[in-house]
C-alpha cells in the first residue's frame, strides 16, 4: 500500500506540473440540454420556469438532466 501511495503522490505532482505548464491531459466537454440553456438565459429558477411551461419542477429537472 505504501508503494501505491508513493506512486499516487508522484503522479499527482506530475499532473500539477503539467497543469502549470498549460498542458491538458484530457478535456471533458459537457453538453447542456436546451431546457437548461433557455432557463438560464431567462434568469428563472427551476420552479419559475416550470410554472411558465405548466409542467412540474420534477419534469423540468428531468429535461435539464437530459
C-alpha positions as MATLAB code, in Angstrom:
seq = 'XXXXXXXXXXXXXXXXXXXXXXXXXXXXXXXXXXXXXXXXXXXXXXXXXXXXXXXXXXXXXXXXXX';
ca = [
       0.000    0.000    0.000;
       2.832    2.423    0.760;
       4.250    1.888   -2.739;
       0.847    2.656   -4.228;
       0.532    5.850   -2.196;
       4.048    6.921   -3.160;
       3.236    6.363   -6.838;
      -0.056    8.211   -6.435;
       1.803   11.158   -4.901;
       4.339   11.230   -7.733;
       1.588   11.014  -10.353;
      -0.353   13.791   -8.658;
       2.672   16.080   -8.549;
       3.391   15.416  -12.224;
      -0.194   16.278  -13.086;
       0.081   19.578  -11.209;
       3.326   20.352  -13.066;
       1.609   19.624  -16.390;
      -1.275   21.923  -15.456;
       1.128   24.723  -14.544;
       2.802   24.323  -17.956;
      -0.604   24.643  -19.598;
      -0.684   21.047  -20.738;
      -4.037   19.319  -20.541;
      -4.073   15.574  -20.096;
      -7.680   15.477  -21.237;
     -10.635   17.677  -21.934;
     -14.166   16.934  -20.828;
     -16.979   18.522  -22.753;
     -20.443   18.677  -21.258;
     -23.498   19.234  -23.402;
     -26.033   21.408  -21.593;
     -29.607   20.453  -22.509;
     -31.609   23.152  -24.310;
     -34.136   23.487  -21.456;
     -31.342   24.427  -19.036;
     -29.801   26.867  -21.518;
     -33.100   28.666  -22.081;
     -33.947   28.822  -18.378;
     -30.517   30.239  -17.613;
     -30.823   32.880  -20.354;
     -34.182   33.942  -18.942;
     -32.751   34.125  -15.428;
     -35.505   31.970  -13.961;
     -35.402   29.419  -11.181;
     -36.455   25.869  -11.979;
     -39.723   26.457  -10.137;
     -40.450   29.663  -12.068;
     -39.597   28.113  -15.428;
     -41.666   25.002  -14.697;
     -44.654   27.199  -13.821;
     -44.187   29.180  -17.044;
     -44.241   25.937  -19.047;
     -47.065   24.478  -16.936;
     -45.057   21.379  -16.013;
     -43.921   20.040  -12.671;
     -40.473   21.001  -11.369;
     -39.608   17.288  -11.460;
     -40.388   17.120  -15.178;
     -38.234   20.165  -15.814;
     -35.379   18.663  -13.788;
     -35.610   15.546  -15.942;
     -35.367   17.627  -19.112;
     -32.421   19.571  -17.735;
     -30.581   16.392  -16.792;
     -31.036   15.013  -20.277;
];
